[in-house]
Amino acid sequence: SDVCSSDLDQPSPSINATLRSVRRSSSGGVGVVILTGLGDDGSAALKEIKHKTLMVLAQEASECASRSMPDAARQAGVVDATDFAAGIAQRIAKHYGVDGL
């Protein structure tokens, strides 16, 4: 089955389920951005796929409407950098060689 039993207890749509799907279909080089959100959705799967990520970025808590998802990812130790949304966009653009953001 494509759904882990632990995914059944997650919100829908589930970031954990999405990241696990990426894990199964990707050989690596994945970038993940955790923005405002409720609960700890995403943290468990990020622990599982961290070895396949180029970077995991999380939104600055003070900018979040609900900060528990990025906070949970930071507490899990899977976040490489924290920034405001505009800073995250700049980091991604720089990584891909895009100027002007």
Secondary structure as the mmCIF struct_conf table of DSSP 4:
data_model
#
loop_
_struct_conf.conf_type_id
_struct_conf.id
_struct_conf.beg_label_comp_id
_struct_conf.beg_label_asym_id
_struct_conf.beg_label_seq_id
_struct_conf.end_label_comp_id
_struct_conf.end_label_asym_id
_struct_conf.end_label_seq_id
BEND BEND1 VAL A 3 VAL A 3
HELX_RH_3T_P HELX_RH_3T_P1 SER A 5 ASP A 9
BEND BEND2 GLN A 10 GLN A 10
BEND BEND3 SER A 12 PRO A 13
HELX_RH_AL_P HELX_RH_AL_P1 ILE A 15 SER A 25
BEND BEND4 GLY A 28 GLY A 28
STRN STRN1 VAL A 30 ILE A 34
BEND BEND5 THR A 36 THR A 36
BEND BEND6 LEU A 38 LEU A 38
TURN_TY1_P TURN_TY1_P1 GLY A 39 GLY A 42
HELX_RH_AL_P HELX_RH_AL_P2 SER A 43 ILE A 49
HELX_RH_3T_P HELX_RH_3T_P2 LYS A 50 LYS A 52
STRN STRN2 THR A 53 GLN A 59
HELX_RH_3T_P HELX_RH_3T_P3 ALA A 61 GLU A 63
BEND BEND7 ALA A 65 SER A 66
HELX_RH_AL_P HELX_RH_AL_P3 SER A 68 GLN A 75
TURN_TY1_P TURN_TY1_P2 ALA A 76 GLY A 77
BEND BEND8 ASP A 80 ASP A 80
STRN STRN3 ALA A 81 ASP A 83
HELX_RH_AL_P HELX_RH_AL_P4 ALA A 85 HIS A 95
TURN_TY1_P TURN_TY1_P3 TYR A 96 GLY A 97
#
